[in-house]
Amino acid sequence: MSNIHTLQKIFPAGFDNGYGSLKLLVEGFEVVRVPSYITNAEMEDVPGRVVFNGTAYTVGARLVLGRSL
């Protein structure tokens, strides 16, 4: 592909259907899961809800992607 910059890294990314999180897989690293919003509300544990360093993250369906033209 001639339009790829020499410092550019190509990696696969996918969406977690139903919960709106973005999962990134970069060669040599653990899978990174990005939730779409943070909440401090007391809620029951459901798929897509994670706690990281004492902060609860609930995965939603809002995600904005952009690209350079």
N, CA, C and O atoms as a Tinker XYZ file with bonds, in Angstrom:
   276  protein
     1  N      0.843000   -1.178000    0.000000    73     2
     2  CA     0.000000    0.000000    0.000000    64     1     3
     3  C      0.886000    1.238000    0.000000    63     2     4     5
     4  O      1.544000    1.519000    1.001000    81     3
     5  N      0.915000    1.962000   -1.068000    73     3     6
     6  CA     1.826000    3.089000   -1.209000    64     5     7
     7  C      1.395000    4.332000   -0.435000    63     6     8     9
     8  O      2.204000    5.243000   -0.259000    81     7
     9  N      0.151000    4.401000    0.030000    73     7    10
    10  CA    -0.303000    5.595000    0.730000    64     9    11
    11  C     -0.112000    5.504000    2.249000    63    10    12    13
    12  O     -0.628000    6.355000    2.973000    81    11
    13  N      0.609000    4.502000    2.748000    73    11    14
    14  CA     0.856000    4.345000    4.174000    64    13    15
    15  C      2.166000    5.041000    4.540000    63    14    16    17
    16  O      3.208000    4.773000    3.943000    81    15
    17  N      2.103000    5.943000    5.533000    73    15    18
    18  CA     3.290000    6.652000    5.999000    64    17    19
    19  C      4.231000    5.667000    6.685000    63    18    20    21
    20  O      3.767000    4.696000    7.282000    81    19
    21  N      5.533000    5.894000    6.613000    73    19    22
    22  CA     6.508000    4.948000    7.175000    64    21    23
    23  C      6.390000    4.793000    8.684000    63    22    24    25
    24  O      6.756000    3.745000    9.215000    81    23
    25  N      5.887000    5.809000    9.395000    73    23    26
    26  CA     5.733000    5.727000   10.849000    64    25    27
    27  C      4.327000    5.301000   11.269000    63    26    28    29
    28  O      4.040000    5.208000   12.463000    81    27
    29  N      3.462000    5.046000   10.311000    73    27    30
    30  CA     2.082000    4.688000   10.608000    64    29    31
    31  C      1.984000    3.223000   11.000000    63    30    32    33
    32  O      2.632000    2.370000   10.393000    81    31
    33  N      1.168000    2.925000   12.023000    73    31    34
    34  CA     0.940000    1.553000   12.470000    64    33    35
    35  C     -0.492000    1.168000   12.124000    63    34    36    37
    36  O     -1.432000    1.873000   12.491000    81    35
    37  N     -0.659000    0.072000   11.430000    73    35    38
    38  CA    -1.985000   -0.429000   11.081000    64    37    39
    39  C     -2.362000   -1.500000   12.096000    63    38    40    41
    40  O     -1.580000   -2.416000   12.351000    81    39
    41  N     -3.552000   -1.392000   12.676000    73    39    42
    42  CA    -3.997000   -2.388000   13.641000    64    41    43
    43  C     -5.493000   -2.610000   13.494000    63    42    44    45
    44  O     -6.223000   -1.705000   13.093000    81    43
    45  N     -5.952000   -3.823000   13.822000    73    43    46
    46  CA    -7.382000   -4.104000   13.751000    64    45    47
    47  C     -8.119000   -3.488000   14.937000    63    46    48    49
    48  O     -7.574000   -3.389000   16.036000    81    47
    49  N     -9.354000   -3.078000   14.704000    73    47    50
    50  CA   -10.223000   -2.578000   15.762000    64    49    51
    51  C    -11.622000   -3.098000   15.500000    63    50    52    53
    52  O    -12.013000   -3.287000   14.348000    81    51
    53  N    -12.372000   -3.330000   16.555000    73    51    54
    54  CA   -13.723000   -3.840000   16.377000    64    53    55
    55  C    -14.656000   -3.283000   17.427000    63    54    56    57
    56  O    -14.210000   -2.759000   18.447000    81    55
    57  N    -15.941000   -3.393000   17.183000    73    55    58
    58  CA   -16.951000   -2.941000   18.120000    64    57    59
    59  C    -17.535000   -4.129000   18.858000    63    58    60    61
    60  O    -17.760000   -5.186000   18.269000    81    59
    61  N    -17.782000   -3.953000   20.159000    73    59    62
    62  CA   -18.413000   -4.975000   20.975000    64    61    63
    63  C    -19.922000   -4.823000   20.791000    63    62    64    65
    64  O    -20.530000   -3.938000   21.392000    81    63
    65  N    -20.519000   -5.661000   19.982000    73    63    66
    66  CA   -21.942000   -5.544000   19.661000    64    65    67
    67  C    -22.807000   -5.546000   20.913000    63    66    68    69
    68  O    -22.631000   -6.383000   21.798000    81    67
    69  N    -23.731000   -4.615000   20.982000    73    67    70
    70  CA   -24.696000   -4.564000   22.065000    64    69    71
    71  C    -24.320000   -3.625000   23.194000    63    70    72    73
    72  O    -25.203000   -3.151000   23.908000    81    71
    73  N    -23.049000   -3.341000   23.378000    73    71    74
    74  CA   -22.661000   -2.479000   24.488000    64    73    75
    75  C    -21.896000   -1.244000   24.035000    63    74    76    77
    76  O    -21.618000   -0.372000   24.858000    81    75
    77  N    -21.552000   -1.140000   22.782000    73    75    78
    78  CA   -20.969000    0.071000   22.248000    64    77    79
    79  C    -19.520000    0.351000   22.593000    63    78    80    81
    80  O    -19.019000    1.433000   22.286000    81    79
    81  N    -18.830000   -0.592000   23.224000    73    79    82
    82  CA   -17.434000   -0.315000   23.539000    64    81    83
    83  C    -16.557000   -0.556000   22.324000    63    82    84    85
    84  O    -16.907000   -1.319000   21.424000    81    83
    85  N    -15.428000    0.097000   22.317000    73    83    86
    86  CA   -14.461000   -0.084000   21.247000    64    85    87
    87  C    -13.333000   -0.943000   21.780000    63    86    88    89
    88  O    -12.790000   -0.662000   22.848000    81    87
    89  N    -12.979000   -1.973000   21.060000    73    87    90
    90  CA   -11.864000   -2.825000   21.458000    64    89    91
    91  C    -10.743000   -2.663000   20.443000    63    90    92    93
    92  O    -10.956000   -2.793000   19.238000    81    91
    93  N     -9.552000   -2.380000   20.943000    73    91    94
    94  CA    -8.392000   -2.218000   20.080000    64    93    95
    95  C     -7.410000   -3.347000   20.336000    63    94    96    97
    96  O     -7.128000   -3.691000   21.484000    81    95
    97  N     -6.901000   -3.910000   19.279000    73    95    98
    98  CA    -5.887000   -4.950000   19.379000    64    97    99
    99  C     -4.646000   -4.458000   18.649000    63    98   100   101
   100  O     -4.656000   -4.282000   17.431000    81    99
   101  N     -3.581000   -4.240000   19.406000    73    99   102
   102  CA    -2.315000   -3.805000   18.830000    64   101   103
   103  C     -1.305000   -4.909000   19.083000    63   102   104   105
   104  O     -1.149000   -5.377000   20.211000    81   103
   105  N     -0.629000   -5.314000   18.038000    73   103   106
   106  CA     0.323000   -6.408000   18.138000    64   105   107
   107  C      1.327000   -6.163000   19.269000    63   106   108   109
   108  O      1.953000   -5.106000   19.337000    81   107
   109  N      1.470000   -7.161000   20.160000    73   107   110
   110  CA     2.413000   -7.061000   21.266000    64   109   111
   111  C      1.832000   -6.487000   22.541000    63   110   112   113
   112  O      2.547000   -6.393000   23.539000    81   111
   113  N      0.549000   -6.095000   22.552000    73   111   114
   114  CA    -0.088000   -5.520000   23.731000    64   113   115
   115  C     -1.373000   -6.271000   24.056000    63   114   116   117
   116  O     -1.917000   -6.986000   23.215000    81   115
   117  N     -1.855000   -6.097000   25.298000    73   115   118
   118  CA    -3.150000   -6.641000   25.696000    64   117   119
   119  C     -4.257000   -5.915000   24.923000    63   118   120   121
   120  O     -4.056000   -4.798000   24.447000    81   119
   121  N     -5.418000   -6.551000   24.802000    73   119   122
   122  CA    -6.567000   -5.898000   24.173000    64   121   123
   123  C     -6.982000   -4.709000   25.035000    63   122   124   125
   124  O     -7.099000   -4.834000   26.254000    81   123
   125  N     -7.204000   -3.558000   24.404000    73   123   126
   126  CA    -7.635000   -2.353000   25.104000    64   125   127
   127  C     -9.121000   -2.172000   24.854000    63   126   128   129
   128  O     -9.562000   -2.135000   23.705000    81   127
   129  N     -9.897000   -2.059000   25.931000    73   127   130
   130  CA   -11.342000   -1.854000   25.825000    64   129   131
   131  C    -11.656000   -0.444000   26.294000    63   130   132   133
   132  O    -11.306000   -0.064000   27.411000    81   131
   133  N    -12.312000    0.328000   25.448000    73   131   134
   134  CA   -12.603000    1.728000   25.744000    64   133   135
   135  C    -14.102000    1.898000   25.962000    63   134   136   137
   136  O    -14.868000    1.838000   25.000000    81   135
   137  N    -14.545000    2.111000   27.216000    73   135   138
   138  CA   -15.968000    2.356000   27.455000    64   137   139
   139  C    -16.348000    3.764000   26.999000    63   138   140   141
   140  O    -15.488000    4.639000   26.900000    81   139
   141  N    -17.623000    3.981000   26.722000    73   139   142
   142  CA   -18.031000    5.259000   26.150000    64   141   143
   143  C    -18.383000    6.323000   27.176000    63   142   144   145
   144  O    -18.403000    7.503000   26.825000    81   143
   145  N    -18.661000    5.970000   28.424000    73   143   146
   146  CA   -18.919000    7.000000   29.425000    64   145   147
   147  C    -18.651000    6.471000   30.824000    63   146   148   149
   148  O    -18.579000    5.260000   31.034000    81   147
   149  N    -18.501000    7.395000   31.798000    73   147   150
   150  CA   -18.174000    7.051000   33.179000    64   149   151
   151  C    -19.355000    7.430000   34.060000    63   150   152   153
   152  O    -20.013000    8.442000   33.818000    81   151
   153  N    -19.627000    6.614000   35.091000    73   151   154
   154  CA   -20.700000    6.932000   36.023000    64   153   155
   155  C    -20.262000    6.623000   37.449000    63   154   156   157
   156  O    -19.514000    5.674000   37.687000    81   155
   157  N    -20.731000    7.428000   38.389000    73   155   158
   158  CA   -20.498000    7.167000   39.804000    64   157   159
   159  C    -21.739000    6.578000   40.455000    63   158   160   161
   160  O    -21.722000    6.273000   41.648000    81   159
   161  N    -22.808000    6.413000   39.699000    73   159   162
   162  CA   -24.066000    5.907000   40.235000    64   161   163
   163  C    -23.920000    4.460000   40.685000    63   162   164   165
   164  O    -23.187000    3.680000   40.077000    81   163
   165  N    -24.627000    4.109000   41.757000    73   163   166
   166  CA   -24.661000    2.721000   42.217000    64   165   167
   167  C    -25.560000    1.933000   41.275000    63   166   168   169
   168  O    -26.749000    2.226000   41.153000    81   167
   169  N    -25.001000    0.950000   40.619000    73   167   170
   170  CA   -25.757000    0.151000   39.664000    64   169   171
   171  C    -25.381000   -1.304000   39.843000    63   170   172   173
   172  O    -24.296000   -1.622000   40.329000    81   171
   173  N    -26.282000   -2.184000   39.448000    73   171   174
   174  CA   -25.971000   -3.609000   39.512000    64   173   175
   175  C    -24.928000   -3.963000   38.462000    63   174   176   177
   176  O    -24.796000   -3.282000   37.445000    81   175
   177  N    -24.186000   -5.042000   38.721000    73   175   178
   178  CA   -23.207000   -5.499000   37.746000    64   177   179
   179  C    -23.914000   -6.068000   36.529000    63   178   180   181
   180  O    -24.770000   -6.944000   36.652000    81   179
   181  N    -23.565000   -5.582000   35.387000    73   179   182
   182  CA   -24.127000   -6.046000   34.121000    64   181   183
   183  C    -22.981000   -6.209000   33.135000    63   182   184   185
   184  O    -21.912000   -5.632000   33.340000    81   183
   185  N    -23.175000   -6.978000   32.072000    73   183   186
   186  CA   -22.132000   -7.058000   31.053000    64   185   187
   187  C    -21.812000   -5.658000   30.525000    63   186   188   189
   188  O    -22.720000   -4.883000   30.226000    81   187
   189  N    -20.559000   -5.346000   30.416000    73   187   190
   190  CA   -20.162000   -4.032000   29.938000    64   189   191
   191  C    -19.825000   -3.052000   31.038000    63   190   192   193
   192  O    -19.369000   -1.945000   30.752000    81   191
   193  N    -20.039000   -3.429000   32.302000    73   191   194
   194  CA   -19.703000   -2.547000   33.426000    64   193   195
   195  C    -18.380000   -3.011000   34.024000    63   194   196   197
   196  O    -18.231000   -4.179000   34.381000    81   195
   197  N    -17.425000   -2.097000   34.130000    73   195   198
   198  CA   -16.111000   -2.435000   34.670000    64   197   199
   199  C    -15.725000   -1.430000   35.749000    63   198   200   201
   200  O    -16.189000   -0.290000   35.734000    81   199
   201  N    -14.877000   -1.851000   36.682000    73   199   202
   202  CA   -14.336000   -0.959000   37.702000    64   201   203
   203  C    -12.826000   -0.935000   37.531000    63   202   204   205
   204  O    -12.180000   -1.983000   37.516000    81   203
   205  N    -12.268000    0.254000   37.404000    73   203   206
   206  CA   -10.830000    0.422000   37.215000    64   205   207
   207  C    -10.340000    1.490000   38.180000    63   206   208   209
   208  O    -10.774000    2.640000   38.106000    81   207
   209  N     -9.444000    1.122000   39.082000    73   207   210
   210  CA    -8.922000    2.042000   40.100000    64   209   211
   211  C    -10.037000    2.719000   40.888000    63   210   212   213
   212  O     -9.957000    3.914000   41.176000    81   211
   213  N    -11.067000    1.972000   41.235000    73   211   214
   214  CA   -12.157000    2.494000   42.046000    64   213   215
   215  C    -13.204000    3.297000   41.304000    63   214   216   217
   216  O    -14.167000    3.753000   41.921000    81   215
   217  N    -13.054000    3.485000   40.016000    73   215   218
   218  CA   -14.033000    4.218000   39.215000    64   217   219
   219  C    -14.797000    3.242000   38.342000    63   218   220   221
   220  O    -14.199000    2.410000   37.659000    81   219
   221  N    -16.132000    3.341000   38.363000    73   219   222
   222  CA   -16.970000    2.444000   37.565000    64   221   223
   223  C    -17.167000    3.018000   36.172000    63   222   224   225
   224  O    -17.495000    4.194000   36.014000    81   223
   225  N    -16.967000    2.190000   35.179000    73   223   226
   226  CA   -17.171000    2.566000   33.784000    64   225   227
   227  C    -18.307000    1.725000   33.226000    63   226   228   229
   228  O    -18.278000    0.499000   33.332000    81   227
   229  N    -19.303000    2.366000   32.636000    73   227   230
   230  CA   -20.412000    1.652000   32.022000    64   229   231
   231  C    -20.361000    1.886000   30.524000    63   230   232   233
   232  O    -20.349000    3.028000   30.064000    81   231
   233  N    -20.331000    0.824000   29.783000    73   231   234
   234  CA   -20.213000    0.917000   28.333000    64   233   235
   235  C    -21.547000    1.316000   27.735000    63   234   236   237
   236  O    -22.577000    0.714000   28.038000    81   235
   237  N    -21.526000    2.330000   26.886000    73   235   238
   238  CA   -22.732000    2.773000   26.202000    64   237   239
   239  C    -22.570000    2.636000   24.714000    63   238   240   241
   240  O    -21.652000    1.960000   24.248000    81   239
   241  N    -23.443000    3.263000   23.959000    73   239   242
   242  CA   -23.433000    3.099000   22.508000    64   241   243
   243  C    -22.987000    4.356000   21.780000    63   242   244   245
   244  O    -23.218000    4.479000   20.577000    81   243
   245  N    -22.357000    5.289000   22.472000    73   243   246
   246  CA   -21.967000    6.540000   21.836000    64   245   247
   247  C    -20.465000    6.521000   21.553000    63   246   248   249
   248  O    -19.654000    6.358000   22.465000    81   247
   249  N    -20.113000    6.685000   20.308000    73   247   250
   250  CA   -18.709000    6.707000   19.916000    64   249   251
   251  C    -18.583000    7.550000   18.662000    63   250   252   253
   252  O    -19.361000    7.392000   17.721000    81   251
   253  N    -17.617000    8.434000   18.644000    73   251   254
   254  CA   -17.401000    9.288000   17.483000    64   253   255
   255  C    -16.050000    8.935000   16.876000    63   254   256   257
   256  O    -15.036000    8.907000   17.574000    81   255
   257  N    -16.043000    8.671000   15.598000    73   255   258
   258  CA   -14.809000    8.377000   14.886000    64   257   259
   259  C    -14.564000    9.471000   13.860000    63   258   260   261
   260  O    -15.502000    9.954000   13.225000    81   259
   261  N    -13.334000    9.852000   13.700000    73   259   262
   262  CA   -13.003000   10.867000   12.707000    64   261   263
   263  C    -11.876000   10.377000   11.821000    63   262   264   265
   264  O    -11.180000    9.419000   12.156000    81   263
   265  N    -11.702000   11.030000   10.704000    73   263   266
   266  CA   -10.590000   10.680000    9.833000    64   265   267
   267  C    -10.101000   11.933000    9.137000    63   266   268   269
   268  O    -10.849000   12.887000    8.923000    81   267
   269  N     -8.856000   11.905000    8.798000    73   267   270
   270  CA    -8.249000   13.024000    8.097000    64   269   271
   271  C     -8.405000   12.817000    6.602000    63   270   272   273
   272  O     -8.203000   11.709000    6.104000    81   271
   273  N     -8.761000   13.870000    5.882000    73   271   274
   274  CA    -8.923000   13.758000    4.429000    64   273   275
   275  C     -7.695000   14.230000    3.710000    63   274   276
   276  O     -7.653000   14.207000    2.480000    81   275
